[in-house]
Amino acid sequence: MTMYGANPEQLASLGRTLKQQIATIEGVVSAVSSMLSGTTWVGPARDRFEQDWNTSFRTALGKLNQAFDAAGGDCIARSNDLMRVMGAR
C-alpha cells in the first residue's frame, strides 16, 4: 500500500532550507557582479561573459530564487496545515 502525506517537521525544515538558499544565491550574484566590475579585463571574451552574466545567468539565478521562495513558502504553509489538522497547533 502506498502512503501519501508528509512529516510536518521535515516539510517545514525543507521549506526553511529552500528559503535560506535565497541569501546564498544573492551572495553569488553580488560577489560575481562586484568582482567583474573590479576586474581589469578587456576584450571579446569579457564582453561575451558580461553580456551572458547580465542577461542569462543573473536572470536564471533570479528565477531560481523565486522558485525557492515559492516552494519554501508552500512547504511551510503545508506543514502548518498538517500540524493544525493533526491537532499539534
C-alpha positions as CSV (number, residue, x, y, z in Angstrom):
1,M,0.0,0.0,0.0
2,T,1.3,3.4,-1.0
3,M,1.4,6.1,1.7
4,Y,0.6,9.7,0.9
5,G,1.4,12.6,3.1
6,A,4.4,14.2,4.8
7,N,6.1,14.6,8.1
8,P,5.2,18.2,9.1
9,E,8.5,18.9,10.9
10,Q,10.6,17.6,7.9
11,L,8.4,19.6,5.5
12,A,8.8,22.8,7.5
13,S,12.6,22.1,7.6
14,L,12.7,21.7,3.9
15,G,10.8,25.0,3.4
16,R,13.2,26.8,5.7
17,T,16.2,25.3,3.9
18,L,14.8,26.4,0.5
19,K,14.3,29.9,1.7
20,Q,17.8,30.1,3.3
21,Q,19.3,29.4,-0.1
22,I,18.0,32.7,-1.4
23,A,20.6,34.5,0.6
24,T,23.3,32.2,-0.7
25,I,22.3,32.8,-4.3
26,E,22.1,36.6,-3.7
27,G,25.6,36.4,-2.3
28,V,26.8,34.7,-5.5
29,V,25.2,37.3,-7.7
30,S,26.7,40.1,-5.5
31,A,30.2,38.6,-5.4
32,V,30.4,37.9,-9.1
33,S,29.0,41.3,-10.1
34,S,31.4,43.0,-7.7
35,M,34.4,41.1,-8.9
36,L,33.5,41.5,-12.5
37,S,33.2,45.3,-12.2
38,G,36.5,45.5,-10.4
39,T,38.5,43.2,-12.7
40,T,40.7,44.6,-15.4
41,W,39.7,42.5,-18.4
42,V,39.2,43.9,-21.8
43,G,38.2,42.1,-25.0
44,P,35.6,40.0,-26.7
45,A,35.7,37.2,-24.1
46,R,34.8,39.7,-21.3
47,D,32.1,41.2,-23.4
48,R,30.5,37.8,-24.0
49,F,30.8,36.8,-20.4
50,E,29.5,40.2,-19.1
51,Q,26.6,40.0,-21.6
52,D,25.7,36.4,-20.6
53,W,26.1,37.3,-16.9
54,N,23.8,40.4,-17.1
55,T,21.2,38.6,-19.1
56,S,21.1,34.8,-18.9
57,F,23.0,34.0,-15.7
58,R,21.5,36.6,-13.4
59,T,18.1,36.0,-14.8
60,A,18.4,32.3,-14.2
61,L,19.6,32.9,-10.7
62,G,16.7,35.3,-10.0
63,K,14.2,32.7,-11.3
64,L,15.8,30.1,-9.0
65,N,15.4,32.4,-6.0
66,Q,11.7,33.0,-6.9
67,A,11.2,29.2,-7.2
68,F,13.0,28.6,-3.8
69,D,10.9,31.3,-2.2
70,A,7.6,29.9,-3.6
71,A,8.4,26.3,-2.9
72,G,9.8,27.1,0.6
73,G,6.6,29.1,1.5
74,D,4.4,26.3,0.2
75,C,6.3,23.7,2.2
76,I,5.9,25.8,5.4
77,A,2.3,26.5,4.8
78,R,1.5,22.8,4.1
79,S,3.4,21.9,7.3
80,N,1.4,24.4,9.3
81,D,-1.9,23.0,7.8
82,L,-0.8,19.4,8.6
83,M,0.0,20.4,12.2
84,R,-3.4,22.1,12.6
85,V,-5.2,19.0,11.2
86,M,-3.2,16.7,13.4
87,G,-4.1,18.9,16.4
88,A,-0.5,19.8,17.2
89,R,-1.3,23.6,16.9
